[in-house]
Amino acid sequence: MARTAKHSPRVRALGAELREAREAAGMTMREVAQRLGWHHSKYARFESGDQPPTPEQSSAILATFGASEAERERLTEMAADIANGDANWLKAGTGHDDLTTLLEFERTATNIVDVSPLLIPGLLQTSDYARTIMANETPGDIERLVAMRIGRRDVLTRPKPAELTAIILETALRRPMGGREVMADQLRYIAKIASDHNNVTVHVLPDTGKWTPAHIGPFILFDFAKAAPIVHFEHLSSSAFLSNTGDIKVHREAAVNLREAAMNPTESIEFIAQCAAEMEDNHG
């Protein structure tokens, strides 16, 4: 049986799911531990990702929360998968559990590098832009997901905020998602937040026709104070969370190369402001 790495993506994801379920049940960690006859520090290690619970422990925890049978089955199966998994986590499907995991990594990251060749990075999206790219969701889900996405931006403005470096391909800035007015507002927002917050750095990667690592697809590199780095990327029906040393090295080197090929922050803000003006001039 493979040994699961401490703080691996999958272990931390399960911890985040348990915390969300506990908070939904209105319980404290001490209350959960008392009901299960454990010391509270034992349960705290499960939520923090220091240690994965066994499937049996996961089932008992979720029963204490009064979780649905479907939720208990999903997270108990996740705990069972952890015992045989390696540091990387390639998973089929996207959805609520994927978003919960991403929120956890954003919440605890000290540095985030978001390479975005196709769309505006999630942490920099306006509500109208986010609503546009979620058009395939049901109306009720769209508003909930937009609210969650906008709420995610708090990691950039809280005390001791995360450092965000966004590397955006020029074509993503020129594509009028949602129409030119929506896109102009989106571009003005990026320029403003990058100008107003020292922890937000934006690089525009010119579309010169030359190949770069960004043309393979988007990825996000997370660094943490007390855990190993993680790379995240997603496709239409699957996503991946990588933490093997070799994978981190490849993506970190790609990010360095892309920054070197991109405009500097000052040039990037000026270019984004110019794109916004062009969007407005062509509106209507």
Order of alpha helices (4+ residues) and beta strands (2+ residues): alpha-alpha-alpha-alpha-alpha-beta-alpha-beta-alpha-alpha-beta-alpha-alpha-beta-beta-beta-beta-alpha-alpha
